[in-house]
């Protein structure tokens, strides 16, 4: 240690340790909380702002449980904030606010900055899809032995099948008729609606068929059959009486026949709304928070920008991340690139592909996706020195991947340093983590799909407990920190 200059107080070892070491404080330290005496402490964030954001978020994700519903609500929010459909624009200028949807399953929002695209773009990207149960093409079956009708399903994404039994489910999606007409279905989310369920075996009879089975085999994929009817029609000439009752209901209410399931996209998702958790209401339990907590933060951050930013800002909400970002609406398609190309070419009519590539290379991005928080029941899967906690702020993740960083983006140290300064300089509560112990497993995001265009990219997102469960748990203060991080990044990166 260097000698203490004359006239300056010597620094104790305890003080020096504080200066040299890093301890991540609880994000609640940044929030104004009432003291037991009734007084309050000074802090950069108010409780009013935290719970106002949480109330708004809970209402949104409770109504927008699927990609299509999220995109439809996002369009409403965007248009209310002055955004116009990109397809209606022939040129873009500083201050232009535009959005574009694709197949009703992803959406891009952008505000052209005062510098156009000459400085690149600030991009935040997340995904809208979540683990769920999709109805099979020929889903409706009557089981004569149980006298029940049920829908056969094919699970989507990485879920634990046993978590989806004895759970109240809603049926949401579209049925497209041969005429081209689209019929929207949403049954189970309204308190007066019926719900749907998958039955599990009672403990009295499960000894041989289930009790000694591994958890991932306790419920098999072909057992995820959703009960949807039980009343038989009173007609001796009808062979499948319960199935007929279900088909009659669907035809009367929606005008569809059994063959129309062939061109349907119907998802079974948890029916109940998101709710606060705990006496202090500091946590949120809700379906699909992976990754709607980040997607909502992206949407909120960009639509709340009032003044024209210097750099062009973009929020991109993608589909199909949970199954590898494949398909026309996934990040492995050209949907992202096509939208970025339109922004550049409509802003700079004389641009070419070289210029377009240069703009991307000048750009910065956040892959905003959730990460894992420590579950007190399963701490052994974490390196506690590099683990995220709920209530400690938005989480920066340098790399994801599995084991030897397989499938990781692994952001540059220079970019991490830039973001450290940005977050600290704007009082954003944040922490840094790895996704579990090195050999435990791992995870992936869309960050590597953004960085392939030479865009500076890193993962950042909200820590969750119980990720991919029907109801995941987040912290209200982490949600607020995620929203603030997205806002700060868009306007200052």
Number of C-alpha atoms within 10 A of each C-alpha: 4 4 6 10 8 7 6 7 8 12 10 9 9 8 10 12 11 11 9 7 7 8 7 11 14 17 21 19 16 22 20 17 17 11 9 7 6 7 8 11 11 11 14 11 20 13 16 11 12 19 17 12 18 21 15 12 21 19 13 19 22 19 15 19 27 25 23 20 20 24 23 18 15 26 22 11 15 22 15 11 15 12 20 19 15 22 11 9 11 11 14 21 15 18 18 21 25 23 22 19 23 15 10 15 23 28 28 24 27 27 29 25 25 17 16 24 26 18 17 22 30 26 26 29 26 33 30 30 29 28 23 25 25 22 22 18 18 14 17 21 17 21 12 11 6 8 15 18 26 23 22 22 24 18 20 16 17 14 19 17 20 17 13 22 18 14 18 18 25 24 22 23 20 18 21 17 18 10 6 8 9 14 14 15 18 16 19 21 22 14 11 8 12 15 21 25 21 18 15 16 12 8 9 6 10 12 11 8 10 15 12 11 12 9 12 12 13 17 20 10 15 10 17 23 23 23 19 20 19 17 14 17 17 10 8 8 8 12 10 17 22 25 25 18 18 21 18 17 13 15 13 10 10 13 13 18 13 15 12 15 20 14 14 20 17 23 26 28 26 27 25 19 19 24 18 19 16 9 7 7 12 19 21 24 21 26 29 27 30 30 25 28 29 28 28 23 28 28 26 22 22 24 23 11 15 10 11 18 19 20 24 28 29 26 28 25 33 27 26 23 23 23 15 15 20 14 15 15 23 24 27 18 14 13 20 21 15 10 20 19 19 17 23 27 19 16 20 18 11 9 13 13 11 8 15 19 15 18 20 25 17 16 23 23 25 27 25 31 27 28 30 24 26 21 16 8 6 8 13 13 16 21 16 15 9 14 22 30 25 26 25 25 31 34 31 26 24 20 24 27 20 19 17 11 15 13 17 20 24 18 19 13 10 10 14 17 10 11 18 15 10 17 18 11 10 14 16 25 27 26 23 18 24 24 25 26 17 16 10 12 12 20 18 22 26 27 29 23 18 25 20 11 15 17 25 23 28 28 28 28 32 36 33 26 20 16 23 22 22 23 22 18 24 28 26 27 30 30 29 26 29 30 27 22 29 29 22 18 22 27 19 13 17
